[in-house]
Amino acid sequence: MSNSKQNRRDENAMWTIFGYLLSGLIFWGGAGYAADRWLGTGYLTLTGLLVGMGGAIYLVWLRFGRE
């Protein structure tokens, strides 16, 4: 594989990983925030953020870590 194709592949992988991490935080953090507002609690936002980050890291491992 040529060097420019490898660089492009690495760059695409980096943006994919960034997207997984950001979307996990936004979606699950938002779900936790909504649950906090609905239930009147104060800890579900943090729980949602942790679940989102954990899930995103797991997806990154499934996609890129087993190569």
mmCIF file of the N, C-alpha and C atoms, coordinates in Angstrom:
data_MODEL
# 
_entry.id   MODEL 
# 
loop_
_atom_site.group_PDB 
_atom_site.id 
_atom_site.type_symbol 
_atom_site.label_atom_id 
_atom_site.label_alt_id 
_atom_site.label_comp_id 
_atom_site.label_asym_id 
_atom_site.label_entity_id 
_atom_site.label_seq_id 
_atom_site.pdbx_PDB_ins_code 
_atom_site.Cartn_x 
_atom_site.Cartn_y 
_atom_site.Cartn_z 
_atom_site.occupancy 
_atom_site.B_iso_or_equiv 
_atom_site.pdbx_formal_charge 
_atom_site.auth_seq_id 
_atom_site.auth_comp_id 
_atom_site.auth_asym_id 
_atom_site.auth_atom_id 
_atom_site.pdbx_PDB_model_num 
ATOM 1   N N  . MET A 1 1  ? 0.848   -1.172 0.000  1.00 0.00 ? 1  MET A N  1 
ATOM 2   C CA . MET A 1 1  ? 0.000   0.000  0.000  1.00 0.00 ? 1  MET A CA 1 
ATOM 3   C C  . MET A 1 1  ? 0.893   1.235  0.000  1.00 0.00 ? 1  MET A C  1 
ATOM 4   N N  . SER A 1 2  ? 0.540   2.224  -0.769 1.00 0.00 ? 2  SER A N  1 
ATOM 5   C CA . SER A 1 2  ? 1.371   3.416  -0.837 1.00 0.00 ? 2  SER A CA 1 
ATOM 6   C C  . SER A 1 2  ? 1.236   4.237  0.438  1.00 0.00 ? 2  SER A C  1 
ATOM 7   N N  . ASN A 1 3  ? 2.196   5.095  0.641  1.00 0.00 ? 3  ASN A N  1 
ATOM 8   C CA . ASN A 1 3  ? 2.248   5.899  1.866  1.00 0.00 ? 3  ASN A CA 1 
ATOM 9   C C  . ASN A 1 3  ? 1.067   6.854  1.978  1.00 0.00 ? 3  ASN A C  1 
ATOM 10  N N  . SER A 1 4  ? 0.637   7.456  0.858  1.00 0.00 ? 4  SER A N  1 
ATOM 11  C CA . SER A 1 4  ? -0.487  8.395  0.914  1.00 0.00 ? 4  SER A CA 1 
ATOM 12  C C  . SER A 1 4  ? -1.792  7.677  1.238  1.00 0.00 ? 4  SER A C  1 
ATOM 13  N N  . LYS A 1 5  ? -1.967  6.456  0.739  1.00 0.00 ? 5  LYS A N  1 
ATOM 14  C CA . LYS A 1 5  ? -3.174  5.696  1.073  1.00 0.00 ? 5  LYS A CA 1 
ATOM 15  C C  . LYS A 1 5  ? -3.188  5.309  2.546  1.00 0.00 ? 5  LYS A C  1 
ATOM 16  N N  . GLN A 1 6  ? -2.017  4.950  3.081  1.00 0.00 ? 6  GLN A N  1 
ATOM 17  C CA . GLN A 1 6  ? -1.921  4.602  4.489  1.00 0.00 ? 6  GLN A CA 1 
ATOM 18  C C  . GLN A 1 6  ? -2.216  5.820  5.363  1.00 0.00 ? 6  GLN A C  1 
ATOM 19  N N  . ASN A 1 7  ? -1.694  6.987  4.973  1.00 0.00 ? 7  ASN A N  1 
ATOM 20  C CA . ASN A 1 7  ? -1.965  8.213  5.722  1.00 0.00 ? 7  ASN A CA 1 
ATOM 21  C C  . ASN A 1 7  ? -3.452  8.548  5.712  1.00 0.00 ? 7  ASN A C  1 
ATOM 22  N N  . ARG A 1 8  ? -4.092  8.390  4.574  1.00 0.00 ? 8  ARG A N  1 
ATOM 23  C CA . ARG A 1 8  ? -5.525  8.666  4.458  1.00 0.00 ? 8  ARG A CA 1 
ATOM 24  C C  . ARG A 1 8  ? -6.322  7.691  5.315  1.00 0.00 ? 8  ARG A C  1 
ATOM 25  N N  . ARG A 1 9  ? -5.910  6.434  5.325  1.00 0.00 ? 9  ARG A N  1 
ATOM 26  C CA . ARG A 1 9  ? -6.602  5.421  6.128  1.00 0.00 ? 9  ARG A CA 1 
ATOM 27  C C  . ARG A 1 9  ? -6.475  5.725  7.621  1.00 0.00 ? 9  ARG A C  1 
ATOM 28  N N  . ASP A 1 10 ? -5.262  6.123  8.041  1.00 0.00 ? 10 ASP A N  1 
ATOM 29  C CA . ASP A 1 10 ? -5.043  6.473  9.445  1.00 0.00 ? 10 ASP A CA 1 
ATOM 30  C C  . ASP A 1 10 ? -5.863  7.702  9.842  1.00 0.00 ? 10 ASP A C  1 
ATOM 31  N N  . GLU A 1 11 ? -5.936  8.683  8.952  1.00 0.00 ? 11 GLU A N  1 
ATOM 32  C CA . GLU A 1 11 ? -6.716  9.890  9.235  1.00 0.00 ? 11 GLU A CA 1 
ATOM 33  C C  . GLU A 1 11 ? -8.204  9.565  9.339  1.00 0.00 ? 11 GLU A C  1 
ATOM 34  N N  . ASN A 1 12 ? -8.696  8.722  8.446  1.00 0.00 ? 12 ASN A N  1 
ATOM 35  C CA . ASN A 1 12 ? -10.102 8.319  8.512  1.00 0.00 ? 12 ASN A CA 1 
ATOM 36  C C  . ASN A 1 12 ? -10.404 7.558  9.795  1.00 0.00 ? 12 ASN A C  1 
ATOM 37  N N  . ALA A 1 13 ? -9.488  6.702  10.222 1.00 0.00 ? 13 ALA A N  1 
ATOM 38  C CA . ALA A 1 13 ? -9.672  5.955  11.468 1.00 0.00 ? 13 ALA A CA 1 
ATOM 39  C C  . ALA A 1 13 ? -9.707  6.915  12.658 1.00 0.00 ? 13 ALA A C  1 
ATOM 40  N N  . MET A 1 14 ? -8.859  7.922  12.647 1.00 0.00 ? 14 MET A N  1 
ATOM 41  C CA . MET A 1 14 ? -8.833  8.892  13.735 1.00 0.00 ? 14 MET A CA 1 
ATOM 42  C C  . MET A 1 14 ? -10.165 9.631  13.839 1.00 0.00 ? 14 MET A C  1 
ATOM 43  N N  . TRP A 1 15 ? -10.711 10.068 12.715 1.00 0.00 ? 15 TRP A N  1 
ATOM 44  C CA . TRP A 1 15 ? -11.983 10.790 12.736 1.00 0.00 ? 15 TRP A CA 1 
ATOM 45  C C  . TRP A 1 15 ? -13.135 9.870  13.121 1.00 0.00 ? 15 TRP A C  1 
ATOM 46  N N  . THR A 1 16 ? -13.062 8.612  12.733 1.00 0.00 ? 16 THR A N  1 
ATOM 47  C CA . THR A 1 16 ? -14.090 7.648  13.135 1.00 0.00 ? 16 THR A CA 1 
ATOM 48  C C  . THR A 1 16 ? -14.072 7.448  14.643 1.00 0.00 ? 16 THR A C  1 
ATOM 49  N N  . ILE A 1 17 ? -12.896 7.295  15.210 1.00 0.00 ? 17 ILE A N  1 
ATOM 50  C CA . ILE A 1 17 ? -12.766 7.130  16.660 1.00 0.00 ? 17 ILE A CA 1 
ATOM 51  C C  . ILE A 1 17 ? -13.275 8.371  17.374 1.00 0.00 ? 17 ILE A C  1 
ATOM 52  N N  . PHE A 1 18 ? -12.895 9.543  16.910 1.00 0.00 ? 18 PHE A N  1 
ATOM 53  C CA . PHE A 1 18 ? -13.372 10.799 17.499 1.00 0.00 ? 18 PHE A CA 1 
ATOM 54  C C  . PHE A 1 18 ? -14.899 10.874 17.451 1.00 0.00 ? 18 PHE A C  1 
ATOM 55  N N  . GLY A 1 19 ? -15.477 10.483 16.326 1.00 0.00 ? 19 GLY A N  1 
ATOM 56  C CA . GLY A 1 19 ? -16.929 10.502 16.192 1.00 0.00 ? 19 GLY A CA 1 
ATOM 57  C C  . GLY A 1 19 ? -17.621 9.552  17.147 1.00 0.00 ? 19 GLY A C  1 
ATOM 58  N N  . TYR A 1 20 ? -17.066 8.352  17.320 1.00 0.00 ? 20 TYR A N  1 
ATOM 59  C CA . TYR A 1 20 ? -17.629 7.396  18.277 1.00 0.00 ? 20 TYR A CA 1 
ATOM 60  C C  . TYR A 1 20 ? -17.611 7.973  19.688 1.00 0.00 ? 20 TYR A C  1 
ATOM 61  N N  . LEU A 1 21 ? -16.478 8.528  20.088 1.00 0.00 ? 21 LEU A N  1 
ATOM 62  C CA . LEU A 1 21 ? -16.348 9.055  21.449 1.00 0.00 ? 21 LEU A CA 1 
ATOM 63  C C  . LEU A 1 21 ? -17.284 10.234 21.682 1.00 0.00 ? 21 LEU A C  1 
ATOM 64  N N  . LEU A 1 22 ? -17.341 11.145 20.738 1.00 0.00 ? 22 LEU A N  1 
ATOM 65  C CA . LEU A 1 22 ? -18.195 12.321 20.886 1.00 0.00 ? 22 LEU A CA 1 
ATOM 66  C C  . LEU A 1 22 ? -19.672 11.951 20.886 1.00 0.00 ? 22 LEU A C  1 
ATOM 67  N N  . SER A 1 23 ? -20.077 11.089 19.967 1.00 0.00 ? 23 SER A N  1 
ATOM 68  C CA . SER A 1 23 ? -21.495 10.727 19.898 1.00 0.00 ? 23 SER A CA 1 
ATOM 69  C C  . SER A 1 23 ? -21.931 9.926  21.117 1.00 0.00 ? 23 SER A C  1 
ATOM 70  N N  . GLY A 1 24 ? -21.043 9.081  21.661 1.00 0.00 ? 24 GLY A N  1 
ATOM 71  C CA . GLY A 1 24 ? -21.376 8.347  22.879 1.00 0.00 ? 24 GLY A CA 1 
ATOM 72  C C  . GLY A 1 24 ? -21.619 9.287  24.047 1.00 0.00 ? 24 GLY A C  1 
ATOM 73  N N  . LEU A 1 25 ? -20.733 10.281 24.185 1.00 0.00 ? 25 LEU A N  1 
ATOM 74  C CA . LEU A 1 25 ? -20.890 11.252 25.258 1.00 0.00 ? 25 LEU A CA 1 
ATOM 75  C C  . LEU A 1 25 ? -22.158 12.082 25.090 1.00 0.00 ? 25 LEU A C  1 
ATOM 76  N N  . ILE A 1 26 ? -22.404 12.556 23.887 1.00 0.00 ? 26 ILE A N  1 
ATOM 77  C CA . ILE A 1 26 ? -23.568 13.408 23.655 1.00 0.00 ? 26 ILE A CA 1 
ATOM 78  C C  . ILE A 1 26 ? -24.867 12.635 23.853 1.00 0.00 ? 26 ILE A C  1 
ATOM 79  N N  . PHE A 1 27 ? -24.972 11.449 23.267 1.00 0.00 ? 27 PHE A N  1 
ATOM 80  C CA . PHE A 1 27 ? -26.223 10.702 23.350 1.00 0.00 ? 27 PHE A CA 1 
ATOM 81  C C  . PHE A 1 27 ? -26.513 10.251 24.776 1.00 0.00 ? 27 PHE A C  1 
ATOM 82  N N  . TRP A 1 28 ? -25.577 9.518  25.389 1.00 0.00 ? 28 TRP A N  1 
ATOM 83  C CA . TRP A 1 28 ? -25.828 8.965  26.726 1.00 0.00 ? 28 TRP A CA 1 
ATOM 84  C C  . TRP A 1 28 ? -25.777 10.033 27.802 1.00 0.00 ? 28 TRP A C  1 
ATOM 85  N N  . GLY A 1 29 ? -24.944 11.050 27.627 1.00 0.00 ? 29 GLY A N  1 
ATOM 86  C CA . GLY A 1 29 ? -24.964 12.174 28.561 1.00 0.00 ? 29 GLY A CA 1 
ATOM 87  C C  . GLY A 1 29 ? -26.284 12.924 28.495 1.00 0.00 ? 29 GLY A C  1 
ATOM 88  N N  . GLY A 1 30 ? -26.805 13.087 27.280 1.00 0.00 ? 30 GLY A N  1 
ATOM 89  C CA . GLY A 1 30 ? -28.109 13.726 27.117 1.00 0.00 ? 30 GLY A CA 1 
ATOM 90  C C  . GLY A 1 30 ? -29.233 12.898 27.698 1.00 0.00 ? 30 GLY A C  1 
ATOM 91  N N  . ALA A 1 31 ? -29.151 11.587 27.533 1.00 0.00 ? 31 ALA A N  1 
ATOM 92  C CA . ALA A 1 31 ? -30.163 10.708 28.116 1.00 0.00 ? 31 ALA A CA 1 
ATOM 93  C C  . ALA A 1 31 ? -30.111 10.778 29.639 1.00 0.00 ? 31 ALA A C  1 
ATOM 94  N N  . GLY A 1 32 ? -28.918 10.819 30.201 1.00 0.00 ? 32 GLY A N  1 
ATOM 95  C CA . GLY A 1 32 ? -28.769 10.947 31.647 1.00 0.00 ? 32 GLY A CA 1 
ATOM 96  C C  . GLY A 1 32 ? -29.280 12.285 32.152 1.00 0.00 ? 32 GLY A C  1 
ATOM 97  N N  . TYR A 1 33 ? -28.998 13.346 31.402 1.00 0.00 ? 33 TYR A N  1 
ATOM 98  C CA . TYR A 1 33 ? -29.486 14.676 31.775 1.00 0.00 ? 33 TYR A CA 1 
ATOM 99  C C  . TYR A 1 33 ? -31.017 14.720 31.749 1.00 0.00 ? 33 TYR A C  1 
ATOM 100 N N  . ALA A 1 34 ? -31.598 14.139 30.710 1.00 0.00 ? 34 ALA A N  1 
ATOM 101 C CA . ALA A 1 34 ? -33.060 14.108 30.621 1.00 0.00 ? 34 ALA A CA 1 
ATOM 102 C C  . ALA A 1 34 ? -33.662 13.300 31.769 1.00 0.00 ? 34 ALA A C  1 
ATOM 103 N N  . ALA A 1 35 ? -33.042 12.190 32.110 1.00 0.00 ? 35 ALA A N  1 
ATOM 104 C CA . ALA A 1 35 ? -33.527 11.381 33.229 1.00 0.00 ? 35 ALA A CA 1 
ATOM 105 C C  . ALA A 1 35 ? -33.376 12.137 34.545 1.00 0.00 ? 35 ALA A C  1 
ATOM 106 N N  . ASP A 1 36 ? -32.284 12.889 34.706 1.00 0.00 ? 36 ASP A N  1 
ATOM 107 C CA . ASP A 1 36 ? -32.117 13.716 35.902 1.00 0.00 ? 36 ASP A CA 1 
ATOM 108 C C  . ASP A 1 36 ? -33.229 14.752 36.025 1.00 0.00 ? 36 ASP A C  1 
ATOM 109 N N  . ARG A 1 37 ? -33.516 15.407 34.927 1.00 0.00 ? 37 ARG A N  1 
ATOM 110 C CA . ARG A 1 37 ? -34.578 16.430 34.948 1.00 0.00 ? 37 ARG A CA 1 
ATOM 111 C C  . ARG A 1 37 ? -35.936 15.811 35.255 1.00 0.00 ? 37 ARG A C  1 
ATOM 112 N N  . TRP A 1 38 ? -36.202 14.653 34.683 1.00 0.00 ? 38 TRP A N  1 
ATOM 113 C CA . TRP A 1 38 ? -37.496 13.989 34.838 1.00 0.00 ? 38 TRP A CA 1 
ATOM 114 C C  . TRP A 1 38 ? -37.674 13.428 36.247 1.00 0.00 ? 38 TRP A C  1 
ATOM 115 N N  . LEU A 1 39 ? -36.602 12.834 36.786 1.00 0.00 ? 39 LEU A N  1 
ATOM 116 C CA . LEU A 1 39 ? -36.692 12.187 38.093 1.00 0.00 ? 39 LEU A CA 1 
ATOM 117 C C  . LEU A 1 39 ? -36.283 13.094 39.252 1.00 0.00 ? 39 LEU A C  1 
ATOM 118 N N  . GLY A 1 40 ? -35.698 14.245 38.952 1.00 0.00 ? 40 GLY A N  1 
ATOM 119 C CA . GLY A 1 40 ? -35.278 15.163 39.997 1.00 0.00 ? 40 GLY A CA 1 
ATOM 120 C C  . GLY A 1 40 ? -34.036 14.700 40.738 1.00 0.00 ? 40 GLY A C  1 
ATOM 121 N N  . THR A 1 41 ? -33.198 13.942 40.082 1.00 0.00 ? 41 THR A N  1 
ATOM 122 C CA . THR A 1 41 ? -31.961 13.465 40.696 1.00 0.00 ? 41 THR A CA 1 
ATOM 123 C C  . THR A 1 41 ? -30.787 14.295 40.197 1.00 0.00 ? 41 THR A C  1 
ATOM 124 N N  . GLY A 1 42 ? -29.592 13.973 40.644 1.00 0.00 ? 42 GLY A N  1 
ATOM 125 C CA . GLY A 1 42 ? -28.430 14.750 40.239 1.00 0.00 ? 42 GLY A CA 1 
ATOM 126 C C  . GLY A 1 42 ? -27.245 13.919 39.809 1.00 0.00 ? 42 GLY A C  1 
ATOM 127 N N  . TYR A 1 43 ? -27.412 12.625 39.688 1.00 0.00 ? 43 TYR A N  1 
ATOM 128 C CA . TYR A 1 43 ? -26.264 11.764 39.400 1.00 0.00 ? 43 TYR A CA 1 
ATOM 129 C C  . TYR A 1 43 ? -26.374 11.032 38.061 1.00 0.00 ? 43 TYR A C  1 
ATOM 130 N N  . LEU A 1 44 ? -27.503 11.085 37.409 1.00 0.00 ? 44 LEU A N  1 
ATOM 131 C CA . LEU A 1 44 ? -27.685 10.301 36.180 1.00 0.00 ? 44 LEU A CA 1 
ATOM 132 C C  . LEU A 1 44 ? -26.952 10.892 34.978 1.00 0.00 ? 44 LEU A C  1 
ATOM 133 N N  . THR A 1 45 ? -26.688 12.198 35.011 1.00 0.00 ? 45 THR A N  1 
ATOM 134 C CA . THR A 1 45 ? -25.903 12.787 33.924 1.00 0.00 ? 45 THR A CA 1 
ATOM 135 C C  . THR A 1 45 ? -24.494 12.188 33.924 1.00 0.00 ? 45 THR A C  1 
ATOM 136 N N  . LEU A 1 46 ? -23.878 12.129 35.087 1.00 0.00 ? 46 LEU A N  1 
ATOM 137 C CA . LEU A 1 46 ? -22.548 11.522 35.192 1.00 0.00 ? 46 LEU A CA 1 
ATOM 138 C C  . LEU A 1 46 ? -22.586 10.048 34.793 1.00 0.00 ? 46 LEU A C  1 
ATOM 139 N N  . THR A 1 47 ? -23.615 9.341  35.246 1.00 0.00 ? 47 THR A N  1 
ATOM 140 C CA . THR A 1 47 ? -23.762 7.935  34.872 1.00 0.00 ? 47 THR A CA 1 
ATOM 141 C C  . THR A 1 47 ? -23.888 7.788  33.365 1.00 0.00 ? 47 THR A C  1 
ATOM 142 N N  . GLY A 1 48 ? -24.685 8.637  32.743 1.00 0.00 ? 48 GLY A N  1 
ATOM 143 C CA . GLY A 1 48 ? -24.844 8.598  31.294 1.00 0.00 ? 48 GLY A CA 1 
ATOM 144 C C  . GLY A 1 48 ? -23.546 8.887  30.557 1.00 0.00 ? 48 GLY A C  1 
ATOM 145 N N  . LEU A 1 49 ? -22.786 9.862  31.051 1.00 0.00 ? 49 LEU A N  1 
ATOM 146 C CA . LEU A 1 49 ? -21.499 10.169 30.430 1.00 0.00 ? 49 LEU A CA 1 
ATOM 147 C C  . LEU A 1 49 ? -20.538 8.992  30.534 1.00 0.00 ? 49 LEU A C  1 
ATOM 148 N N  . LEU A 1 50 ? -20.510 8.347  31.686 1.00 0.00 ? 50 LEU A N  1 
ATOM 149 C CA . LEU A 1 50 ? -19.624 7.192  31.864 1.00 0.00 ? 50 LEU A CA 1 
ATOM 150 C C  . LEU A 1 50 ? -20.051 6.017  30.990 1.00 0.00 ? 50 LEU A C  1 
ATOM 151 N N  . VAL A 1 51 ? -21.349 5.772  30.909 1.00 0.00 ? 51 VAL A N  1 
ATOM 152 C CA . VAL A 1 51 ? -21.850 4.693  30.040 1.00 0.00 ? 51 VAL A CA 1 
ATOM 153 C C  . VAL A 1 51 ? -21.529 5.006  28.581 1.00 0.00 ? 51 VAL A C  1 
ATOM 154 N N  . GLY A 1 52 ? -21.725 6.261  28.178 1.00 0.00 ? 52 GLY A N  1 
ATOM 155 C CA . GLY A 1 52 ? -21.427 6.659  26.807 1.00 0.00 ? 52 GLY A CA 1 
ATOM 156 C C  . GLY A 1 52 ? -19.965 6.498  26.454 1.00 0.00 ? 52 GLY A C  1 
ATOM 157 N N  . MET A 1 53 ? -19.087 6.890  27.357 1.00 0.00 ? 53 MET A N  1 
ATOM 158 C CA . MET A 1 53 ? -17.655 6.753  27.088 1.00 0.00 ? 53 MET A CA 1 
ATOM 159 C C  . MET A 1 53 ? -17.251 5.286  27.074 1.00 0.00 ? 53 MET A C  1 
ATOM 160 N N  . GLY A 1 54 ? -17.772 4.512  28.011 1.00 0.00 ? 54 GLY A N  1 
ATOM 161 C CA . GLY A 1 54 ? -17.455 3.087  28.032 1.00 0.00 ? 54 GLY A CA 1 
ATOM 162 C C  . GLY A 1 54 ? -17.942 2.374  26.784 1.00 0.00 ? 54 GLY A C  1 
ATOM 163 N N  . GLY A 1 55 ? -19.155 2.683  26.370 1.00 0.00 ? 55 GLY A N  1 
ATOM 164 C CA . GLY A 1 55 ? -19.687 2.075  25.157 1.00 0.00 ? 55 GLY A CA 1 
ATOM 165 C C  . GLY A 1 55 ? -18.903 2.480  23.921 1.00 0.00 ? 55 GLY A C  1 
ATOM 166 N N  . ALA A 1 56 ? -18.501 3.742  23.859 1.00 0.00 ? 56 ALA A N  1 
ATOM 167 C CA . ALA A 1 56 ? -17.728 4.217  22.711 1.00 0.00 ? 56 ALA A CA 1 
ATOM 168 C C  . ALA A 1 56 ? -16.361 3.547  22.653 1.00 0.00 ? 56 ALA A C  1 
ATOM 169 N N  . ILE A 1 57 ? -15.718 3.407  23.786 1.00 0.00 ? 57 ILE A N  1 
ATOM 170 C CA . ILE A 1 57 ? -14.415 2.734  23.819 1.00 0.00 ? 57 ILE A CA 1 
ATOM 171 C C  . ILE A 1 57 ? -14.563 1.276  23.403 1.00 0.00 ? 57 ILE A C  1 
ATOM 172 N N  . TYR A 1 58 ? -15.628 0.646  23.844 1.00 0.00 ? 58 TYR A N  1 
ATOM 173 C CA . TYR A 1 58 ? -15.876 -0.738 23.438 1.00 0.00 ? 58 TYR A CA 1 
ATOM 174 C C  . TYR A 1 58 ? -16.089 -0.837 21.924 1.00 0.00 ? 58 TYR A C  1 
ATOM 175 N N  . LEU A 1 59 ? -16.844 0.082  21.336 1.00 0.00 ? 59 LEU A N  1 
ATOM 176 C CA . LEU A 1 59 ? -17.037 0.072  19.880 1.00 0.00 ? 59 LEU A CA 1 
ATOM 177 C C  . LEU A 1 59 ? -15.734 0.307  19.137 1.00 0.00 ? 59 LEU A C  1 
ATOM 178 N N  . VAL A 1 60 ? -14.905 1.205  19.646 1.00 0.00 ? 60 VAL A N  1 
ATOM 179 C CA . VAL A 1 60 ? -13.592 1.443  19.023 1.00 0.00 ? 60 VAL A CA 1 
ATOM 180 C C  . VAL A 1 60 ? -12.752 0.178  19.090 1.00 0.00 ? 60 VAL A C  1 
ATOM 181 N N  . TRP A 1 61 ? -12.770 -0.498 20.223 1.00 0.00 ? 61 TRP A N  1 
ATOM 182 C CA . TRP A 1 61 ? -12.018 -1.748 20.353 1.00 0.00 ? 61 TRP A CA 1 
ATOM 183 C C  . TRP A 1 61 ? -12.542 -2.808 19.380 1.00 0.00 ? 61 TRP A C  1 
ATOM 184 N N  . LEU A 1 62 ? -13.873 -2.912 19.254 1.00 0.00 ? 62 LEU A N  1 
ATOM 185 C CA . LEU A 1 62 ? -14.430 -3.886 18.312 1.00 0.00 ? 62 LEU A CA 1 
ATOM 186 C C  . LEU A 1 62 ? -14.009 -3.586 16.885 1.00 0.00 ? 62 LEU A C  1 
ATOM 187 N N  . ARG A 1 63 ? -13.994 -2.322 16.530 1.00 0.00 ? 63 ARG A N  1 
ATOM 188 C CA . ARG A 1 63 ? -13.708 -1.940 15.146 1.00 0.00 ? 63 ARG A CA 1 
ATOM 189 C C  . ARG A 1 63 ? -12.232 -1.938 14.819 1.00 0.00 ? 63 ARG A C  1 
ATOM 190 N N  . PHE A 1 64 ? -11.399 -1.430 15.738 1.00 0.00 ? 64 PHE A N  1 
ATOM 191 C CA . PHE A 1 64 ? -9.980  -1.210 15.414 1.00 0.00 ? 64 PHE A CA 1 
ATOM 192 C C  . PHE A 1 64 ? -9.019  -2.027 16.270 1.00 0.00 ? 64 PHE A C  1 
ATOM 193 N N  . GLY A 1 65 ? -9.425  -2.485 17.412 1.00 0.00 ? 65 GLY A N  1 
ATOM 194 C CA . GLY A 1 65 ? -8.501  -3.103 18.346 1.00 0.00 ? 65 GLY A CA 1 
ATOM 195 C C  . GLY A 1 65 ? -8.151  -4.537 18.052 1.00 0.00 ? 65 GLY A C  1 
ATOM 196 N N  . ARG A 1 66 ? -8.927  -5.193 17.235 1.00 0.00 ? 66 ARG A N  1 
ATOM 197 C CA . ARG A 1 66 ? -8.697  -6.621 16.985 1.00 0.00 ? 66 ARG A CA 1 
ATOM 198 C C  . ARG A 1 66 ? -7.954  -6.865 15.682 1.00 0.00 ? 66 ARG A C  1 
ATOM 199 N N  . GLU A 1 67 ? -7.421  -5.837 15.066 1.00 0.00 ? 67 GLU A N  1 
ATOM 200 C CA . GLU A 1 67 ? -6.713  -5.999 13.785 1.00 0.00 ? 67 GLU A CA 1 
ATOM 201 C C  . GLU A 1 67 ? -5.332  -6.556 13.968 1.00 0.00 ? 67 GLU A C  1 
# 
